């Protein structure tokens, strides 16, 4: 597929109308794969968000964010982001106190996907609506740490950590796993576009260059640690996902693919020792192979459905 179509290669961009009846056993299998991935990782909110022809887009149509966020490797980037974000004790305490991640572990991924879709492909109105929704939620998320220190999800310092952990994870997954990774010359422009959304959320100093993001990540290191809630969340994500059969096996390949691109210090904090040899010879190749399989399933589904719609219209 031409590079100009990369923004339409993600699960959220291509899943489309999945209720159609497949016409062959192969189509049935493809549709099953697409629906399983969409239900767990994406959600219908992310699928439907697109700026109209006459709408002002939130980001420029040629934004590098469309290439990064339109690649199926975002499945791994999203899991890595959640693992990395959990190392901030305040962020994890807020999730522990206010999120139903244990009873609905996929909900957070779907909400994140919907937000990213709106602020990548959506109009100004769609993006602002989603941003305001998130800000209202943040205002309600307050509590107390075990040492009785008060916390608030709207704290700009906490918002900055969530933002840079997310952007770093998306870029790292793209660099390691994407067939056509974002060129190094476009990384700073990607971060500039992501900073637009971050500032709208309340981040005071979002990074606008790779060098600045690395400086900020390093500055957070003394704060980050693997608390028991963080390690429990990692165990759920990596070892005990609420799935069965092939879906469980496939998800674990993606999750361990995310683990394989976490920094060694982050893995140590989560209680999962790093093994560069296993990462290089097993985890990364397995994740890459599964991503190719999933991408082909979406590609086939995406290619088949417009034909069905055209025939129906005729």
C-alpha positions as a Markdown table, in Angstrom:
| # | Residue | x | y | z |
|---|---|---|---|---|
| 1 | Unk | 0.0 | 0.0 | 0.0 |
| 2 | Unk | 1.4 | 3.5 | -0.8 |
| 3 | Unk | 2.9 | 5.4 | 2.0 |
| 4 | Unk | 0.2 | 8.1 | 1.7 |
| 5 | Unk | -2.3 | 5.5 | 2.9 |
| 6 | Unk | -0.4 | 4.6 | 6.1 |
| 7 | Unk | -2.8 | 6.7 | 8.2 |
| 8 | Unk | -5.6 | 4.2 | 7.3 |
| 9 | Unk | -3.7 | 1.0 | 8.2 |
| 10 | Unk | -4.5 | 1.0 | 11.9 |
| 11 | Unk | -7.2 | -1.2 | 13.5 |
| 12 | Unk | -9.1 | 2.0 | 14.4 |
| 13 | Unk | -8.8 | 3.4 | 10.9 |
| 14 | Unk | -9.7 | 0.2 | 9.0 |
| 15 | Unk | -12.1 | -1.9 | 11.1 |
| 16 | Unk | -15.1 | -0.1 | 9.6 |
| 17 | Unk | -18.5 | -1.9 | 9.4 |
| 18 | Unk | -17.6 | -5.2 | 10.9 |
| 19 | Unk | -21.2 | -6.4 | 11.2 |
| 20 | Unk | -21.2 | -7.6 | 7.5 |
| 21 | Unk | -21.7 | -11.3 | 7.0 |
| 22 | Unk | -18.4 | -12.9 | 5.7 |
| 23 | Unk | -18.7 | -14.7 | 2.4 |
| 24 | Unk | -16.1 | -17.5 | 2.9 |
| 25 | Unk | -14.5 | -19.4 | 5.8 |
| 26 | Unk | -11.3 | -17.3 | 5.3 |
| 27 | Unk | -13.3 | -14.1 | 5.4 |
| 28 | Unk | -15.0 | -15.4 | 8.5 |
| 29 | Unk | -11.6 | -16.0 | 10.2 |
| 30 | Unk | -10.3 | -12.6 | 9.1 |
| 31 | Unk | -13.4 | -10.9 | 10.5 |
| 32 | Unk | -13.1 | -12.7 | 13.7 |
| 33 | Unk | -9.5 | -11.6 | 14.1 |
| 34 | Unk | -10.4 | -8.0 | 13.3 |
| 35 | Unk | -13.3 | -7.9 | 15.7 |
| 36 | Unk | -11.3 | -9.5 | 18.5 |
| 37 | Unk | -8.5 | -6.9 | 18.2 |
| 38 | Unk | -11.0 | -4.1 | 17.8 |
| 39 | Unk | -13.1 | -5.1 | 20.8 |
| 40 | Unk | -10.1 | -5.4 | 23.1 |
| 41 | Unk | -7.8 | -2.7 | 22.0 |
| 42 | Unk | -9.7 | -0.1 | 20.0 |
| 43 | Unk | -13.4 | 0.2 | 20.5 |
| 44 | Unk | -16.1 | 1.7 | 18.3 |
| 45 | Unk | -15.5 | 5.2 | 19.5 |
| 46 | Unk | -12.0 | 5.2 | 17.9 |
| 47 | Unk | -13.3 | 3.7 | 14.6 |
| 48 | Unk | -15.9 | 6.4 | 13.9 |
| 49 | Unk | -13.8 | 9.5 | 14.6 |
| 50 | Unk | -12.7 | 11.4 | 11.4 |
| 51 | Unk | -12.8 | 15.0 | 10.4 |
| 52 | Unk | -15.3 | 15.8 | 7.7 |
| 53 | Unk | -14.2 | 17.2 | 4.3 |
| 54 | Unk | -15.3 | 20.7 | 5.3 |
| 55 | Unk | -14.1 | 20.5 | 9.0 |
| 56 | Unk | -10.9 | 22.0 | 10.3 |
| 57 | Unk | -8.6 | 19.2 | 11.3 |
| 58 | Unk | -7.0 | 19.2 | 14.8 |
| 59 | Unk | -3.7 | 18.2 | 13.3 |
| 60 | Unk | -2.4 | 19.0 | 9.8 |
| 61 | Unk | -3.3 | 16.3 | 7.2 |
| 62 | Unk | 0.4 | 15.6 | 6.7 |
| 63 | Unk | 1.2 | 15.3 | 10.4 |
| 64 | Unk | 3.7 | 12.6 | 11.3 |
| 65 | Unk | 1.2 | 11.5 | 14.0 |
| 66 | Unk | -0.9 | 10.0 | 11.3 |
| 67 | Unk | 1.9 | 7.7 | 10.2 |
| 68 | Unk | 2.8 | 6.7 | 13.7 |
| 69 | Unk | -0.7 | 6.3 | 15.1 |
| 70 | Unk | -1.9 | 4.6 | 11.9 |
| 71 | Unk | 0.4 | 1.6 | 12.2 |
| 72 | Unk | -0.6 | -1.6 | 13.8 |
| 73 | Unk | 2.5 | -1.5 | 16.0 |
| 74 | Unk | 0.5 | 0.9 | 18.2 |
| 75 | Unk | -1.0 | -2.2 | 19.7 |
| 76 | Unk | 2.4 | -2.8 | 21.3 |
| 77 | Unk | 3.1 | 0.9 | 21.9 |
| 78 | Unk | -0.1 | 1.2 | 23.9 |
| 79 | Unk | 0.8 | -1.7 | 26.2 |
| 80 | Unk | 4.3 | -0.4 | 26.7 |
| 81 | Unk | 2.9 | 3.0 | 27.6 |
| 82 | Unk | 0.6 | 1.5 | 30.3 |
| 83 | Unk | 3.5 | -0.4 | 31.8 |
| 84 | Unk | 5.8 | 2.6 | 31.8 |
| 85 | Unk | 3.2 | 5.0 | 33.2 |
| 86 | Unk | 2.5 | 2.6 | 36.1 |
| 87 | Unk | 6.0 | 3.3 | 37.5 |
| 88 | Unk | 4.9 | 6.7 | 38.7 |
| 89 | Unk | 3.5 | 6.0 | 42.2 |
| 90 | Unk | 1.0 | 8.8 | 42.0 |
| 91 | Unk | -0.3 | 7.8 | 38.5 |
| 92 | Unk | -0.6 | 4.1 | 39.6 |
| 93 | Unk | -2.3 | 5.1 | 42.9 |
| 94 | Unk | -4.9 | 7.1 | 40.9 |
| 95 | Unk | -5.5 | 4.2 | 38.6 |
| 96 | Unk | -5.7 | 1.8 | 41.6 |
| 97 | Unk | -8.2 | 4.1 | 43.4 |
| 98 | Unk | -10.4 | 5.2 | 40.5 |
| 99 | Unk | -10.0 | 2.8 | 37.6 |
| 100 | Unk | -11.7 | -0.5 | 37.1 |
| 101 | Unk | -8.7 | -2.0 | 35.4 |
| 102 | Unk | -9.0 | -5.2 | 37.3 |
| 103 | Unk | -12.6 | -5.8 | 36.3 |
| 104 | Unk | -12.3 | -4.1 | 32.9 |
| 105 | Unk | -8.6 | -4.2 | 31.9 |
| 106 | Unk | -9.4 | -3.4 | 28.2 |
| 107 | Unk | -11.4 | -0.3 | 29.0 |
| 108 | Unk | -8.4 | 1.9 | 29.6 |
| 109 | Unk | -6.8 | 0.8 | 26.3 |
| 110 | Unk | -10.1 | 1.6 | 24.4 |
| 111 | Unk | -10.5 | 5.0 | 26.0 |
| 112 | Unk | -6.9 | 5.8 | 25.1 |
| 113 | Unk | -7.5 | 4.7 | 21.5 |
| 114 | Unk | -10.6 | 6.9 | 21.3 |
| 115 | Unk | -8.7 | 9.9 | 22.6 |
| 116 | Unk | -5.8 | 9.3 | 20.2 |
| 117 | Unk | -8.1 | 8.9 | 17.2 |
| 118 | Unk | -9.9 | 12.1 | 18.0 |
| 119 | Unk | -6.7 | 14.1 | 18.5 |
| 120 | Unk | -5.0 | 12.6 | 15.4 |
| 121 | Unk | -7.7 | 12.2 | 12.7 |
| 122 | Unk | -10.5 | 14.3 | 14.2 |
| 123 | Unk | -11.7 | 17.8 | 13.6 |
| 124 | Unk | -11.0 | 20.7 | 16.0 |
| 125 | Unk | -14.4 | 20.3 | 17.4 |
| 126 | Unk | -14.1 | 16.5 | 17.9 |
| 127 | Unk | -10.6 | 16.8 | 19.5 |
| 128 | Unk | -11.7 | 19.6 | 21.8 |
| 129 | Unk | -14.8 | 17.6 | 22.9 |
| 130 | Unk | -12.6 | 14.6 | 23.8 |
| 131 | Unk | -10.0 | 16.8 | 25.5 |
| 132 | Unk | -12.7 | 18.5 | 27.6 |
| 133 | Unk | -14.1 | 15.2 | 28.5 |
| 134 | Unk | -10.8 | 14.0 | 29.8 |
| 135 | Unk | -10.1 | 17.2 | 31.7 |
| 136 | Unk | -13.5 | 16.9 | 33.5 |
| 137 | Unk | -12.6 | 13.3 | 34.5 |
| 138 | Unk | -9.2 | 14.5 | 35.7 |
| 139 | Unk | -10.8 | 17.1 | 37.9 |
| 140 | Unk | -12.7 | 14.4 | 39.7 |
| 141 | Unk | -9.7 | 12.1 | 40.2 |
| 142 | Unk | -8.3 | 13.1 | 43.6 |
| 143 | Unk | -7.2 | 11.1 | 46.6 |
| 144 | Unk | -4.5 | 10.4 | 49.1 |
| 145 | Unk | -1.3 | 8.4 | 48.9 |
| 146 | Unk | -0.3 | 5.8 | 51.5 |
| 147 | Unk | 1.8 | 8.5 | 53.2 |
| 148 | Unk | -1.3 | 10.7 | 53.4 |
| 149 | Unk | -0.1 | 13.1 | 50.7 |
| 150 | Unk | -2.9 | 14.4 | 48.5 |
| 151 | Unk | -2.9 | 13.8 | 44.8 |
| 152 | Unk | -4.9 | 15.1 | 41.8 |
| 153 | Unk | -4.9 | 13.7 | 38.3 |
| 154 | Unk | -5.0 | 17.3 | 37.0 |
| 155 | Unk | -1.5 | 18.0 | 38.4 |
| 156 | Unk | 0.6 | 19.4 | 35.5 |
| 157 | Unk | 3.6 | 17.4 | 36.6 |
| 158 | Unk | 1.7 | 14.1 | 36.6 |
| 159 | Unk | 0.1 | 15.0 | 33.2 |
| 160 | Unk | 3.6 | 15.6 | 31.8 |
| 161 | Unk | 4.7 | 12.1 | 32.9 |
| 162 | Unk | 1.7 | 10.5 | 31.3 |
| 163 | Unk | 2.4 | 12.4 | 28.1 |
| 164 | Unk | 6.1 | 11.7 | 27.7 |
| 165 | Unk | 5.7 | 8.0 | 28.7 |
| 166 | Unk | 3.0 | 7.7 | 26.0 |
| 167 | Unk | 4.9 | 9.5 | 23.3 |
| 168 | Unk | 8.2 | 7.7 | 24.1 |
| 169 | Unk | 6.3 | 4.3 | 23.9 |
| 170 | Unk | 4.6 | 5.1 | 20.6 |
| 171 | Unk | 7.9 | 6.2 | 19.0 |
| 172 | Unk | 9.9 | 3.2 | 20.4 |
| 173 | Unk | 7.3 | 0.7 | 19.2 |
| 174 | Unk | 7.3 | 2.4 | 15.8 |
| 175 | Unk | 11.1 | 2.4 | 15.6 |
| 176 | Unk | 11.5 | -1.2 | 16.6 |
| 177 | Unk | 8.5 | -2.9 | 15.0 |
| 178 | Unk | 7.1 | -0.8 | 12.1 |
| 179 | Unk | 7.8 | -1.9 | 8.6 |
| 180 | Unk | 8.2 | 1.7 | 7.6 |
| 181 | Unk | 9.2 | 3.5 | 10.7 |
| 182 | Unk | 8.9 | 7.3 | 11.0 |
| 183 | Unk | 12.1 | 8.9 | 9.6 |
| 184 | Unk | 14.4 | 10.4 | 12.3 |
| 185 | Unk | 14.0 | 13.7 | 10.6 |
| 186 | Unk | 10.3 | 13.7 | 11.4 |
| 187 | Unk | 10.5 | 12.8 | 15.1 |
| 188 | Unk | 10.7 | 16.3 | 16.3 |
| 189 | Unk | 7.7 | 17.4 | 14.2 |
| 190 | Unk | 5.8 | 14.4 | 15.6 |
| 191 | Unk | 6.5 | 15.7 | 19.1 |
| 192 | Unk | 5.5 | 19.2 | 18.2 |
| 193 | Unk | 2.1 | 18.0 | 17.0 |
| 194 | Unk | 1.7 | 15.9 | 20.1 |
| 195 | Unk | 2.6 | 18.9 | 22.2 |
| 196 | Unk | -0.5 | 20.7 | 20.8 |
| 197 | Unk | -2.8 | 18.1 | 22.4 |
| 198 | Unk | -0.7 | 17.9 | 25.6 |
| 199 | Unk | -1.0 | 21.7 | 26.2 |
| 200 | Unk | -4.7 | 21.6 | 25.7 |
| 201 | Unk | -4.9 | 18.9 | 28.4 |
| 202 | Unk | -3.0 | 21.0 | 30.9 |
| 203 | Unk | 0.7 | 20.0 | 30.4 |
| 204 | Unk | 2.8 | 23.1 | 30.9 |
| 205 | Unk | 6.0 | 22.1 | 29.1 |
| 206 | Unk | 5.5 | 19.2 | 26.7 |
| 207 | Unk | 8.6 | 18.2 | 24.9 |
| 208 | Unk | 8.9 | 19.4 | 21.3 |
| 209 | Unk | 12.1 | 17.6 | 20.5 |
| 210 | Unk | 13.5 | 14.1 | 21.1 |
| 211 | Unk | 16.4 | 15.6 | 23.0 |
| 212 | Unk | 14.1 | 17.4 | 25.4 |
| 213 | Unk | 11.9 | 14.3 | 25.9 |
| 214 | Unk | 14.9 | 12.3 | 26.8 |
| 215 | Unk | 15.9 | 14.9 | 29.3 |
| 216 | Unk | 12.5 | 15.0 | 30.9 |
| 217 | Unk | 12.3 | 11.2 | 31.1 |
| 218 | Unk | 15.6 | 11.1 | 32.9 |
| 219 | Unk | 14.4 | 13.8 | 35.3 |
| 220 | Unk | 11.6 | 11.5 | 36.4 |
| 221 | Unk | 13.8 | 8.6 | 37.2 |
| 222 | Unk | 14.3 | 9.3 | 40.9 |
| 223 | Unk | 10.5 | 9.3 | 41.3 |
| 224 | Unk | 9.7 | 6.1 | 39.4 |
| 225 | Unk | 9.5 | 2.8 | 41.2 |
| 226 | Unk | 7.7 | -0.5 | 41.0 |
| 227 | Unk | 5.1 | -0.2 | 43.8 |
| 228 | Unk | 3.0 | -3.3 | 44.6 |
| 229 | Unk | 0.0 | -1.9 | 42.6 |
| 230 | Unk | 2.3 | -1.3 | 39.6 |
| 231 | Unk | 3.7 | -4.9 | 39.8 |
| 232 | Unk | 0.2 | -6.3 | 40.2 |
| 233 | Unk | -0.9 | -4.4 | 37.1 |
| 234 | Unk | 2.1 | -5.8 | 35.2 |
| 235 | Unk | 1.3 | -9.3 | 36.3 |
| 236 | Unk | -2.2 | -8.9 | 35.0 |
| 237 | Unk | -1.1 | -7.4 | 31.7 |
| 238 | Unk | 1.8 | -9.9 | 31.1 |
| 239 | Unk | 1.0 | -13.2 | 32.8 |
| 240 | Unk | -2.7 | -13.4 | 33.6 |
| 241 | Unk | -4.8 | -11.5 | 31.0 |
| 242 | Unk | -8.5 | -12.2 | 31.1 |
| 243 | Unk | -8.5 | -14.1 | 27.9 |
| 244 | Unk | -8.7 | -17.7 | 26.8 |
| 245 | Unk | -7.5 | -19.8 | 23.9 |
| 246 | Unk | -5.7 | -18.3 | 20.9 |
| 247 | Unk | -6.7 | -14.8 | 21.9 |
| 248 | Unk | -4.8 | -15.2 | 25.1 |
| 249 | Unk | -1.7 | -16.6 | 23.4 |
| 250 | Unk | -1.8 | -13.8 | 20.8 |
| 251 | Unk | -2.2 | -11.1 | 23.3 |
| 252 | Unk | 0.7 | -12.4 | 25.4 |
| 253 | Unk | 2.9 | -12.3 | 22.4 |
| 254 | Unk | 2.0 | -8.6 | 21.9 |
| 255 | Unk | 2.4 | -7.9 | 25.6 |
| 256 | Unk | 5.8 | -9.5 | 25.8 |
| 257 | Unk | 6.8 | -7.6 | 22.6 |
| 258 | Unk | 6.0 | -4.4 | 24.6 |
| 259 | Unk | 8.1 | -5.7 | 27.5 |
| 260 | Unk | 11.0 | -6.4 | 25.2 |
| 261 | Unk | 11.2 | -2.7 | 24.4 |
| 262 | Unk | 11.0 | -1.4 | 27.9 |
| 263 | Unk | 14.2 | 0.0 | 29.4 |
| 264 | Unk | 16.0 | -2.6 | 31.6 |
| 265 | Unk | 15.6 | -0.3 | 34.7 |
| 266 | Unk | 11.8 | -0.2 | 34.1 |
| 267 | Unk | 11.6 | -4.0 | 33.8 |
| 268 | Unk | 13.6 | -4.4 | 37.0 |
| 269 | Unk | 11.2 | -2.1 | 38.9 |
| 270 | Unk | 8.3 | -4.2 | 37.6 |
| 271 | Unk | 10.0 | -7.4 | 38.8 |
| 272 | Unk | 10.6 | -8.7 | 35.3 |
| 273 | Unk | 14.3 | -9.2 | 34.7 |
| 274 | Unk | 15.7 | -8.1 | 31.3 |
| 275 | Unk | 17.3 | -10.6 | 29.0 |
| 276 | Unk | 18.7 | -9.0 | 25.8 |
| 277 | Unk | 19.3 | -12.3 | 24.2 |
| 278 | Unk | 15.7 | -13.5 | 24.7 |
| 279 | Unk | 14.4 | -10.1 | 23.7 |
| 280 | Unk | 16.4 | -10.2 | 20.5 |
| 281 | Unk | 16.0 | -13.8 | 19.5 |
| 282 | Unk | 12.4 | -14.6 | 20.8 |
| 283 | Unk | 10.2 | -11.8 | 22.1 |
| 284 | Unk | 10.8 | -9.2 | 19.4 |
| 285 | Unk | 10.7 | -11.7 | 16.4 |
| 286 | Unk | 7.5 | -13.3 | 17.7 |
| 287 | Unk | 5.8 | -10.0 | 18.2 |
| 288 | Unk | 6.9 | -8.8 | 14.8 |
| 289 | Unk | 5.6 | -12.0 | 13.1 |
| 290 | Unk | 2.2 | -11.7 | 14.9 |
| 291 | Unk | 1.9 | -8.0 | 13.9 |
| 292 | Unk | 2.5 | -8.9 | 10.2 |
| 293 | Unk | -0.2 | -11.6 | 10.5 |
| 294 | Unk | -2.7 | -9.1 | 12.1 |
| 295 | Unk | -1.8 | -6.4 | 9.6 |
| 296 | Unk | -2.6 | -8.8 | 6.7 |
| 297 | Unk | -5.9 | -9.7 | 8.3 |
| 298 | Unk | -6.9 | -6.1 | 8.5 |
| 299 | Unk | -5.5 | -5.5 | 5.0 |
| 300 | Unk | -7.7 | -8.3 | 3.6 |
| 301 | Unk | -10.7 | -7.1 | 5.5 |
| 302 | Unk | -10.2 | -3.5 | 4.5 |
| 303 | Unk | -9.8 | -4.5 | 0.8 |
| 304 | Unk | -12.8 | -6.8 | 0.8 |
| 305 | Unk | -15.4 | -4.6 | 2.4 |
| 306 | Unk | -15.4 | -1.7 | -0.1 |
| 307 | Unk | -16.1 | -4.3 | -2.8 |
| 308 | Unk | -19.1 | -5.6 | -0.9 |
| 309 | Unk | -20.4 | -2.1 | -0.4 |
| 310 | Unk | -20.0 | -1.3 | -4.1 |
| 311 | Unk | -21.8 | -4.4 | -5.1 |
| 312 | Unk | -24.6 | -3.7 | -2.7 |
| 313 | Unk | -24.9 | -0.2 | -4.0 |
| 314 | Unk | -25.0 | -1.5 | -7.6 |
